[in-house]
Amino acid sequence: MKSRLQDLTLIIALFSILFLITAACSKGPEETSTLVYGLTLAPSGIDPHLNASSELGIPLRSVYDTLVFLNPETGKFVPGLAESWTISPDGLTYTFTLRRDVTFHDGTPFNAQAVLANLNRIRDPNNHSQKAVFMLGPLEEVELIDDYKVAIHLSEPYAPLLDSLSDVYLGMASPTAFETWGTAEYQFHQVGTGPYRFVEYIPNDRLTLAHNPDYAWAPSIYYQPQADIQNIIFRFYEDSSTRALALESGEIDIIGEVPPHEASRLSVNADFTLYPVSIPGQPMQFFFNTQLAPTDDVMVRRALIHAVDRQYAVTTVFGVYSVVAQSPFLASTFNLDSQNPTPDYDPKTAEALLEAAGWTDEDGDGIRSKNNIPLELHIVSPPWGSNSEVAQLIRADWEIIGARVTLEIASGFGPLKEIQTQGKYQAIGINFFGTDPDLLRSFYSSTGLYNWTGFSDPKLDQLLLHASQTSLDPNERLRLYQQFVSHVQEEALLLPIRFYVNLVVASKRVEGLHFSAQGWYPILIDLRISH
């Protein structure tokens, strides 16, 4: 009997060991509810009030709520932390009635005082905000009407204000956390009111979020009131060649900016889903320097636009995932791309325009000249987003019509800005993203920070200013921007290439992936993992 009992005990023990081994080899509940998201840039800073990277919004859009949200399907603003708002008839005062049921992740109550603390932090010149402070426009005063009502007073009307307040850079953060951690350390201890809590950030390694079980104030643009996925880990993949490999190995579940050829290959793989996401704002583009010969001549600029086979460039570099851009700006509510399209590829017209401008091949060596000065063009390209590949094709097209062309690839934004400051270029590439066309003012007004064309026209300045102030009539704004596009096309100030499409690829086990109106930011609360 004792021997049989010992045998039975041994069998039970063996089954117990086998069960433990099986359980250890299987994903537990915590592991199966964790999603890994690949980021394609490691920002130098991730404080949305102080830093400017689009990449930081991918995780932090879900850490912070905003006063209002922009519905990506309708283009309309909907309540967020503000349950309602009014705009004064003169467009100078925006009054927000706030929700009363919201708390920050650290337990601090959200109220009018918190809004004031956030806006003061952004406006503090000692904090050197790179983006958020400019999004507030002509903000003059923040008035606390009562605990749950706040008024924002402007010195002049500013139509993009609601759009700005819907973006993560103006997300509401805990004033207690500001005071606890200080300006330098806050980025490592961020506290919002969103559906996910900030857990940790280790630069160049990972950023971790955990779902907020107390979230009960989801805006209408979210499909789910609570997150299904418990933890989301963001890892960095700056080398584009590693992104598809990371997906296929199961190292990550989602990643954006997948190279077009890899996206095409993965799109036919049953294990993955491709999401081509249009990003609103400016196109990939090259500005002409109107302050330096020969691009100081509008006829030369028009010739150079005709000389570039933009459709070939877009198809060659981006495949079927992009269309040729026609205008300086595109967003769902301000589609300016159909207004006065950029001239088509026509090298014969390009050559005729150069001849009319006095640029001829006098000695038959294939290089045009005027008054014994050769037609020389210097292109400066950013290193990101396949700009350099497109710039090489532009160079080849301009050489065909008789120009001697040099191409310089800047190593980053800083070097790009240094080259621009020197002014020794005929064409330079730069573009920003955004949902409101007021971002064009920085590029085309006479005193704009990014007026890299050097073009100055008081009428254009007034047009852009008026468009930024027409806050209560979107149709009038659209009409003004259409006039702006006509003026830019007439002066041939830029060569538009293509509007940005972010190629996001996700594992088939990821369900519910969709994006905010800003394009870059996934709505993480709606994600689910199938088992």
C-alpha positions as a printed NumPy array, in Angstrom:
array([[  0.   ,   0.   ,   0.   ],
       [  2.829,   2.332,   0.928],
       [  4.501,   1.679,  -2.434],
       [  1.291,   2.499,  -4.328],
       [  0.853,   5.668,  -2.266],
       [  4.405,   6.686,  -3.051],
       [  3.74 ,   6.02 ,  -6.755],
       [  0.572,   8.113,  -6.65 ],
       [  2.417,  10.932,  -4.886],
       [  5.148,  10.802,  -7.521],
       [  2.578,  10.935, -10.363],
       [  0.857,  13.945,  -8.778],
       [  4.216,  15.655,  -8.354],
       [  5.124,  15.026, -11.98 ],
       [  1.8  ,  16.45 , -13.174],
       [  2.339,  19.481, -10.943],
       [  5.792,  20.093, -12.42 ],
       [  4.425,  19.647, -15.958],
       [  1.628,  22.175, -15.221],
       [  4.101,  24.733, -13.877],
       [  6.368,  24.318, -16.889],
       [  3.425,  24.74 , -19.265],
       [  2.216,  27.8  , -17.423],
       [  5.688,  29.32 , -17.468],
       [  5.948,  28.812, -21.218],
       [  2.559,  30.411, -21.862],
       [  1.784,  34.133, -21.838],
       [  0.019,  35.124, -18.652],
       [ -2.795,  37.69 , -18.511],
       [ -0.392,  40.58 , -17.895],
       [  1.827,  39.655, -20.84 ],
       [ -1.029,  39.145, -23.272],
       [ -2.463,  42.576, -22.374],
       [  0.8  ,  44.357, -23.195],
       [  1.317,  45.934, -26.608],
       [  4.687,  47.075, -27.997],
       [  4.646,  50.108, -30.305],
       [  7.661,  51.092, -32.388],
       [  8.652,  54.763, -32.563],
       [ 10.86 ,  55.976, -35.393],
       [ 12.574,  58.891, -33.686],
       [ 14.119,  59.317, -30.247],
       [ 13.26 ,  62.941, -29.386],
       [ 15.747,  65.035, -27.429],
       [ 12.883,  65.951, -25.09 ],
       [  9.3  ,  64.706, -24.629],
       [  7.66 ,  67.42 , -22.526],
       [  4.786,  68.495, -24.816],
       [  4.653,  72.001, -23.32 ],
       [  8.336,  72.565, -24.006],
       [  9.377,  70.294, -26.892],
       [  8.225,  70.155, -30.514],
       [  8.679,  66.635, -31.899],
       [  5.652,  65.082, -33.63 ],
       [  6.867,  61.732, -32.297],
       [  6.18 ,  62.631, -28.674],
       [  2.456,  62.92 , -29.436],
       [  2.204,  59.252, -30.42 ],
       [  2.37 ,  58.038, -26.785],
       [  1.45 ,  61.247, -24.962],
       [ -1.835,  61.936, -26.765],
       [ -3.229,  59.204, -24.49 ],
       [ -1.627,  60.579, -21.317],
       [ -3.157,  64.038, -21.715],
       [ -6.676,  65.204, -22.403],
       [ -7.25 ,  68.584, -23.997],
       [ -9.932,  71.206, -23.458],
       [-11.451,  70.312, -26.833],
       [-10.897,  67.515, -29.358],
       [-10.963,  67.676, -33.157],
       [-13.139,  64.934, -34.637],
       [-11.093,  63.28 , -37.429],
       [-14.24 ,  62.179, -39.266],
       [-16.197,  65.457, -39.288],
       [-13.507,  68.095, -38.823],
       [-15.607,  69.584, -35.997],
       [-14.471,  70.424, -32.471],
       [-16.112,  68.409, -29.698],
       [-16.025,  68.728, -25.892],
       [-13.048,  67.428, -23.971],
       [-12.098,  68.669, -20.523],
       [-14.277,  71.642, -21.387],
       [-17.887,  70.559, -21.643],
       [-18.834,  73.73 , -23.568],
       [-17.415,  77.044, -24.751],
       [-18.459,  80.356, -26.233],
       [-16.641,  82.899, -28.404],
       [-17.342,  86.593, -28.033],
       [-18.683,  88.416, -31.131],
       [-15.364,  90.261, -31.561],
       [-13.409,  86.975, -31.402],
       [-11.279,  88.221, -28.487],
       [-12.62 ,  86.08 , -25.628],
       [-13.076,  82.308, -25.444],
       [-14.952,  81.182, -22.328],
       [-14.732,  77.513, -21.328],
       [-17.037,  75.717, -18.896],
       [-15.053,  72.815, -17.467],
       [-16.048,  69.316, -16.418],
       [-16.373,  68.837, -12.654],
       [-15.653,  65.091, -12.501],
       [-12.024,  64.968, -13.658],
       [ -8.911,  64.211, -11.628],
       [ -5.289,  63.948, -12.683],
       [ -3.476,  60.62 , -12.375],
       [ -1.903,  61.824,  -9.094],
       [ -5.285,  62.704,  -7.571],
       [ -5.035,  66.464,  -8.137],
       [ -8.447,  67.877,  -9.121],
       [ -8.82 ,  69.368, -12.581],
       [-10.328,  72.865, -12.462],
       [ -9.902,  76.407, -13.734],
       [ -6.814,  76.926, -11.568],
       [ -5.193,  73.94 , -13.291],
       [ -5.88 ,  75.476, -16.729],
       [ -4.256,  78.713, -15.571],
       [ -1.215,  76.847, -14.214],
       [ -0.755,  74.987, -17.512],
       [ -1.019,  78.075, -19.701],
       [  1.283,  80.033, -17.392],
       [  3.871,  77.262, -17.567],
       [  3.754,  77.265, -21.353],
       [  4.017,  81.066, -21.529],
       [  6.854,  81.355, -18.999],
       [  9.824,  82.631, -21.065],
       [ 12.225,  80.827, -18.727],
       [ 10.815,  77.502, -19.947],
       [ 11.696,  78.204, -23.608],
       [  8.7  ,  76.458, -25.131],
       [  9.585,  75.388, -28.679],
       [  6.053,  75.024, -30.012],
       [  3.17 ,  75.259, -27.539],
       [  3.702,  78.941, -26.708],
       [  3.403,  79.883, -30.383],
       [  0.189,  77.867, -30.695],
       [ -1.46 ,  80.206, -28.184],
       [ -1.122,  83.116, -30.598],
       [ -1.959,  86.572, -29.171],
       [ -3.052,  85.305, -25.74 ],
       [ -3.213,  88.304, -23.42 ],
       [ -4.799,  87.083, -20.19 ],
       [ -6.324,  83.995, -18.587],
       [ -9.229,  84.912, -16.311],
       [-10.613,  82.608, -13.624],
       [-14.368,  83.253, -13.568],
       [-15.078,  80.545, -10.987],
       [-13.675,  77.136, -10.058],
       [-14.941,  75.556, -13.282],
       [-15.074,  78.423, -15.744],
       [-12.12 ,  80.106, -17.399],
       [-11.846,  82.83 , -20.041],
       [ -8.967,  83.232, -22.469],
       [ -8.584,  86.832, -23.612],
       [ -6.741,  87.641, -26.846],
       [ -5.242,  90.928, -27.983],
       [ -6.568,  90.254, -31.491],
       [ -8.774,  87.56 , -33.034],
       [ -7.006,  84.266, -33.562],
       [ -8.924,  81.656, -35.576],
       [ -6.575,  78.683, -34.876],
       [ -7.05 ,  78.824, -31.079],
       [ -9.484,  75.888, -30.809],
       [ -7.29 ,  73.854, -33.142],
       [ -4.288,  74.596, -30.929],
       [ -6.176,  73.684, -27.766],
       [ -7.092,  70.311, -29.303],
       [ -3.447,  69.272, -29.741],
       [ -1.281,  67.395, -27.251],
       [  1.161,  70.308, -26.956],
       [ -1.56 ,  72.145, -25.026],
       [ -2.65 ,  69.067, -23.066],
       [ -3.607,  69.614, -19.434],
       [ -1.025,  68.392, -16.899],
       [ -1.045,  68.201, -13.112],
       [  0.115,  71.442, -11.442],
       [  1.2  ,  69.35 ,  -8.46 ],
       [  3.584,  67.403, -10.697],
       [  5.055,  70.667, -12.052],
       [  5.83 ,  71.823,  -8.53 ],
       [  7.144,  68.425,  -7.415],
       [  9.522,  67.729, -10.261],
       [ 10.463,  71.089, -11.733],
       [ 10.969,  71.997, -15.373],
       [ 13.93 ,  69.722, -16.102],
       [ 12.631,  66.544, -14.465],
       [  8.927,  66.723, -15.304],
       [  9.38 ,  64.961, -18.647],
       [ 10.324,  61.804, -16.693],
       [  7.302,  62.04 , -14.36 ],
       [  4.428,  63.256, -16.526],
       [  0.906,  63.368, -15.108],
       [ -2.226,  63.969, -17.162],
       [ -5.904,  63.002, -17.042],
       [ -5.953,  60.681, -20.079],
       [ -6.859,  57.021, -20.535],
       [ -3.232,  55.968, -19.927],
       [ -0.855,  56.834, -17.106],
       [  2.794,  57.674, -17.694],
       [  4.984,  54.997, -16.033],
       [  8.566,  55.629, -17.136],
       [ 10.739,  57.081, -19.854],
       [ 14.265,  55.824, -20.473],
       [ 15.768,  57.889, -23.337],
       [ 16.738,  55.865, -26.416],
       [ 15.309,  52.716, -24.823],
       [ 11.613,  52.741, -23.936],
       [  8.591,  54.675, -22.756],
       [  5.909,  52.805, -20.811],
       [  2.232,  53.593, -20.238],
       [ -0.355,  51.816, -18.076],
       [ -4.111,  52.14 , -18.428],
       [ -5.972,  54.509, -16.103],
       [ -8.744,  52.502, -14.377],
       [-10.416,  55.707, -13.16 ],
       [-10.922,  57.201, -16.626],
       [-14.594,  58.194, -16.911],
       [-14.621,  61.281, -19.139],
       [-13.749,  59.977, -22.616],
       [-14.533,  62.389, -25.486],
       [-16.932,  61.343, -28.218],
       [-14.103,  60.632, -30.686],
       [-13.12 ,  57.572, -28.608],
       [-15.02 ,  54.401, -29.459],
       [-14.412,  52.801, -26.048],
       [-14.868,  54.46 , -22.638],
       [-12.054,  52.384, -21.11 ],
       [ -8.839,  50.849, -22.419],
       [ -8.652,  47.082, -22.979],
       [ -4.859,  46.903, -23.179],
       [ -3.251,  47.259, -19.765],
       [  0.276,  48.286, -20.729],
       [  1.843,  49.83 , -23.816],
       [  5.613,  49.906, -24.262],
       [  7.13 ,  52.196, -26.877],
       [ 10.569,  51.324, -28.266],
       [ 12.729,  53.248, -30.732],
       [ 13.656,  52.171, -34.281],
       [ 15.414,  55.094, -35.94 ],
       [ 16.998,  52.904, -38.626],
       [ 14.201,  52.369, -41.182],
       [ 15.734,  49.056, -42.301],
       [ 15.035,  47.512, -38.876],
       [ 11.294,  48.28 , -38.72 ],
       [  9.904,  45.465, -40.858],
       [ 12.287,  42.989, -39.234],
       [ 11.063,  43.97 , -35.788],
       [  7.459,  43.389, -36.875],
       [  8.148,  40.033, -38.479],
       [ 10.102,  38.781, -35.472],
       [  7.218,  39.676, -33.149],
       [  9.409,  42.155, -31.282],
       [  6.807,  44.882, -31.815],
       [  3.11 ,  44.96 , -32.68 ],
       [  2.825,  48.323, -34.498],
       [  5.209,  50.751, -36.168],
       [  4.934,  53.709, -38.539],
       [  7.097,  55.142, -41.301],
       [  7.719,  51.738, -42.843],
       [  9.593,  52.128, -46.164],
       [  7.2  ,  51.78 , -49.149],
       [  8.823,  48.623, -50.53 ],
       [  8.607,  46.94 , -47.116],
       [  5.025,  48.14 , -46.68 ],
       [  4.081,  46.569, -50.023],
       [  5.666,  43.274, -49.029],
       [  4.019,  43.194, -45.6  ],
       [  0.614,  44.233, -46.98 ],
       [  0.208,  40.872, -48.724],
       [  1.263,  38.945, -45.631],
       [ -1.759,  37.585, -43.786],
       [ -0.059,  38.263, -40.454],
       [ -0.062,  42.049, -40.887],
       [ -2.31 ,  44.969, -41.789],
       [ -1.136,  48.112, -43.568],
       [ -2.639,  51.482, -42.574],
       [ -1.702,  54.344, -44.926],
       [ -2.377,  57.417, -42.772],
       [ -2.585,  60.851, -44.396],
       [ -0.815,  63.534, -42.373],
       [ -2.342,  67.017, -42.672],
       [ -0.206,  70.086, -43.242],
       [  2.397,  71.073, -45.778],
       [  3.602,  68.755, -48.517],
       [  7.148,  67.617, -49.093],
       [  8.318,  70.763, -50.844],
       [ 11.269,  72.839, -51.967],
       [ 11.168,  76.608, -51.601],
       [ 12.811,  78.856, -54.172],
       [ 15.143,  81.579, -52.888],
       [ 13.808,  84.797, -54.4  ],
       [ 16.765,  86.78 , -53.053],
       [ 19.481,  85.044, -55.055],
       [ 19.982,  84.76 , -58.811],
       [ 18.828,  83.075, -60.919],
       [ 15.738,  82.15 , -58.823],
       [ 15.113,  85.822, -58.116],
       [ 13.462,  85.794, -61.57 ],
       [  9.887,  84.465, -61.552],
       [ 10.299,  83.174, -65.13 ],
       [ 13.211,  81.018, -64.016],
       [ 11.201,  79.709, -61.069],
       [  8.319,  78.803, -63.381],
       [ 10.73 ,  77.077, -65.745],
       [ 12.19 ,  75.003, -62.893],
       [  8.71 ,  73.88 , -61.812],
       [  7.84 ,  72.791, -65.375],
       [ 11.149,  70.928, -65.619],
       [ 10.482,  68.514, -62.744],
       [  8.595,  65.287, -63.418],
       [  6.913,  65.228, -60.025],
       [  4.714,  62.229, -60.816],
       [  7.776,  60.158, -61.719],
       [  9.551,  61.276, -58.538],
       [  6.604,  60.37 , -56.318],
       [  6.023,  57.002, -57.995],
       [  9.733,  56.121, -57.961],
       [ 10.328,  56.972, -54.315],
       [  6.935,  56.311, -52.708],
       [  5.233,  53.806, -54.991],
       [  1.444,  53.795, -54.968],
       [  1.084,  55.271, -51.497],
       [  1.302,  58.982, -52.324],
       [ -0.203,  61.417, -54.792],
       [  1.466,  64.463, -56.265],
       [  0.85 ,  67.629, -54.24 ],
       [ -0.529,  70.687, -55.984],
       [ -0.638,  73.31 , -53.242],
       [  1.049,  74.576, -50.072],
       [ -1.408,  72.946, -47.638],
       [ -3.855,  70.076, -47.191],
       [ -6.182,  69.163, -44.311],
       [ -9.638,  67.629, -44.218],
       [-11.348,  70.93 , -43.446],
       [ -9.061,  73.138, -45.562],
       [ -8.376,  71.25 , -48.761],
       [ -6.437,  73.801, -50.797],
       [ -4.917,  71.216, -53.108],
       [ -7.459,  71.664, -55.911],
       [ -6.886,  75.417, -56.202],
       [ -4.74 ,  76.478, -59.19 ],
       [ -2.756,  73.248, -59.48 ],
       [  0.997,  73.456, -59.956],
       [  1.986,  73.288, -63.657],
       [  2.545,  69.817, -65.068],
       [  5.859,  68.415, -66.219],
       [  6.667,  70.132, -69.519],
       [ 10.397,  70.395, -70.313],
       [  9.748,  72.178, -73.62 ],
       [  7.887,  74.955, -71.846],
       [ 10.671,  75.053, -69.247],
       [ 13.26 ,  75.544, -71.96 ],
       [ 11.166,  78.22 , -73.687],
       [ 10.81 ,  80.145, -70.422],
       [ 14.564,  80.013, -69.84 ],
       [ 15.206,  81.212, -73.379],
       [ 12.786,  84.103, -72.845],
       [ 14.593,  84.965, -69.619],
       [ 17.9  ,  85.113, -71.496],
       [ 19.379,  81.776, -70.447],
       [ 20.768,  80.079, -73.565],
       [ 23.319,  77.424, -74.409],
       [ 25.667,  79.834, -76.187],
       [ 28.597,  77.465, -76.772],
       [ 26.723,  74.175, -77.139],
       [ 28.252,  72.562, -74.056],
       [ 24.833,  71.708, -72.586],
       [ 25.019,  74.375, -69.856],
       [ 22.925,  77.491, -70.242],
       [ 24.364,  80.878, -69.455],
       [ 23.408,  84.545, -69.427],
       [ 25.943,  87.327, -69.893],
       [ 28.651,  84.645, -69.655],
       [ 27.352,  83.51 , -66.255],
       [ 26.396,  79.805, -66.179],
       [ 22.975,  78.688, -64.943],
       [ 24.014,  77.249, -61.584],
       [ 21.579,  75.92 , -58.985],
       [ 22.248,  74.717, -55.455],
       [ 19.658,  72.455, -53.784],
       [ 19.625,  71.927, -50.009],
       [ 17.687,  68.92 , -48.734],
       [ 16.705,  67.712, -45.245],
       [ 17.896,  64.178, -44.426],
       [ 14.487,  62.831, -43.367],
       [ 11.408,  61.488, -45.15 ],
       [ 13.148,  60.516, -48.431],
       [ 13.746,  64.21 , -49.207],
       [ 17.268,  63.43 , -50.375],
       [ 16.102,  60.78 , -52.87 ],
       [ 13.582,  63.215, -54.348],
       [ 16.203,  65.972, -54.45 ],
       [ 18.442,  63.748, -56.565],
       [ 15.651,  63.327, -59.119],
       [ 15.032,  67.09 , -59.149],
       [ 18.73 ,  67.624, -59.744],
       [ 18.662,  65.262, -62.721],
       [ 15.635,  67.03 , -64.257],
       [ 17.221,  70.465, -63.894],
       [ 20.433,  69.219, -65.473],
       [ 18.453,  68.021, -68.496],
       [ 17.278,  71.577, -69.245],
       [ 20.815,  72.938, -69.106],
       [ 21.561,  73.81 , -65.466],
       [ 24.665,  72.956, -63.481],
       [ 23.268,  71.614, -60.22 ],
       [ 24.824,  70.821, -56.841],
       [ 23.019,  69.009, -54.037],
       [ 23.739,  69.378, -50.317],
       [ 22.126,  67.088, -47.731],
       [ 21.883,  68.666, -44.284],
       [ 22.583,  66.274, -41.423],
       [ 19.688,  67.533, -39.292],
       [ 17.39 ,  70.459, -38.62 ],
       [ 20.108,  72.53 , -36.943],
       [ 22.526,  72.271, -39.892],
       [ 19.618,  72.851, -42.307],
       [ 18.792,  76.108, -40.523],
       [ 22.469,  77.156, -40.548],
       [ 22.687,  76.621, -44.31 ],
       [ 19.468,  78.573, -44.799],
       [ 20.79 ,  81.476, -42.726],
       [ 23.753,  81.782, -45.079],
       [ 21.297,  82.135, -47.975],
       [ 23.479,  80.439, -50.57 ],
       [ 20.889,  78.205, -52.184],
       [ 18.317,  78.329, -54.966],
       [ 15.993,  75.662, -53.528],
       [ 15.652,  74.304, -49.999],
       [ 13.378,  71.671, -48.491],
       [ 11.412,  72.056, -45.249],
       [  7.835,  71.303, -44.171],
       [  5.69 ,  71.219, -41.048],
       [  2.538,  69.316, -40.164],
       [ -0.701,  70.701, -38.748],
       [ -4.465,  70.792, -39.12 ],
       [ -4.861,  74.575, -39.418],
       [ -3.501,  76.513, -42.41 ],
       [ -2.323,  79.357, -40.189],
       [  0.99 ,  77.508, -40.006],
       [  1.567,  78.924, -43.525],
       [  2.01 ,  82.391, -42.017],
       [  5.437,  81.447, -40.659],
       [  6.537,  80.463, -44.158],
       [  5.036,  83.154, -46.369],
       [  4.624,  86.368, -44.381],
       [  7.429,  88.908, -44.812],
       [  8.616,  88.485, -41.215],
       [  7.813,  84.775, -40.886],
       [ 10.284,  82.659, -38.943],
       [ 10.492,  80.192, -41.857],
       [ 10.188,  82.6  , -44.773],
       [ 13.004,  80.818, -46.548],
       [ 11.919,  82.13 , -49.947],
       [ 12.778,  85.67 , -48.849],
       [  9.649,  86.814, -50.676],
       [  7.984,  89.932, -49.281],
       [  4.601,  91.315, -50.288],
       [  2.427,  93.518, -48.017],
       [ -0.728,  92.285, -49.767],
       [  0.178,  88.673, -49.016],
       [  0.967,  89.591, -45.407],
       [ -2.438,  91.216, -45.003],
       [ -4.185,  88.25 , -46.618],
       [ -2.571,  85.792, -44.203],
       [ -3.261,  88.   , -41.194],
       [ -6.915,  88.433, -42.16 ],
       [ -7.291,  84.672, -42.635],
       [ -5.875,  84.072, -39.142],
       [ -8.416,  86.459, -37.601],
       [-11.604,  85.291, -39.297],
       [-12.539,  83.018, -36.413],
       [-16.301,  82.764, -36.825],
       [-16.609,  82.137, -40.571],
       [-14.697,  79.082, -41.894],
       [-16.011,  79.669, -45.406],
       [-14.478,  83.131, -45.437],
       [-11.188,  81.678, -44.199],
       [-11.239,  79.132, -46.996],
       [-11.866,  81.889, -49.559],
       [ -8.915,  83.893, -48.228],
       [ -6.612,  80.895, -48.336],
       [ -7.697,  80.169, -51.89 ],
       [ -6.575,  83.689, -52.788],
       [ -3.314,  82.991, -50.991],
       [ -2.718,  79.829, -53.04 ],
       [ -3.351,  81.734, -56.281],
       [ -0.759,  84.306, -55.262],
       [  1.844,  81.672, -54.354],
       [  1.282,  79.881, -57.659],
       [  1.521,  83.109, -59.633],
       [  4.843,  83.942, -58.003],
       [  6.091,  80.326, -58.32 ],
       [  7.445,  80.349, -54.776],
       [  7.587,  76.615, -54.196],
       [  7.875,  73.225, -55.819],
       [  5.363,  70.898, -54.056],
       [  6.111,  67.174, -54.289],
       [  3.7  ,  65.015, -52.304],
       [  1.538,  65.108, -49.209],
       [  2.817,  62.945, -46.402],
       [  1.39 ,  59.465, -45.915],
       [  2.597,  57.598, -42.856],
       [  2.755,  53.882, -43.655],
       [  1.805,  52.154, -40.414],
       [  1.928,  48.362, -40.227],
       [  0.392,  46.356, -37.382],
       [  0.176,  42.726, -36.398],
       [ -3.155,  41.105, -37.255],
       [ -3.728,  40.532, -33.556],
       [ -4.11 ,  44.296, -33.097],
       [ -7.682,  45.49 , -33.621],
       [ -9.318,  48.917, -33.59 ],
       [ -6.359,  50.965, -34.803],
       [ -7.32 ,  54.454, -35.908],
       [ -5.784,  57.899, -35.597],
       [ -6.502,  61.407, -34.385],
       [ -7.188,  64.342, -36.705],
       [ -3.514,  65.271, -36.443],
       [ -2.691,  62.026, -38.24 ],
       [  0.35 ,  60.995, -36.254],
       [ -1.36 ,  60.019, -33.004],
       [ -2.989,  56.587, -32.588],
       [ -6.081,  56.496, -30.372],
       [ -4.726,  53.928, -27.937],
       [ -7.841,  53.575, -25.789],
       [ -9.621,  51.871, -28.699],
       [ -6.955,  49.232, -29.342],
       [ -7.641,  45.591, -28.618],
       [ -5.528,  42.442, -28.876],
       [ -7.135,  39.299, -30.273],
       [ -6.109,  35.975, -28.791]])
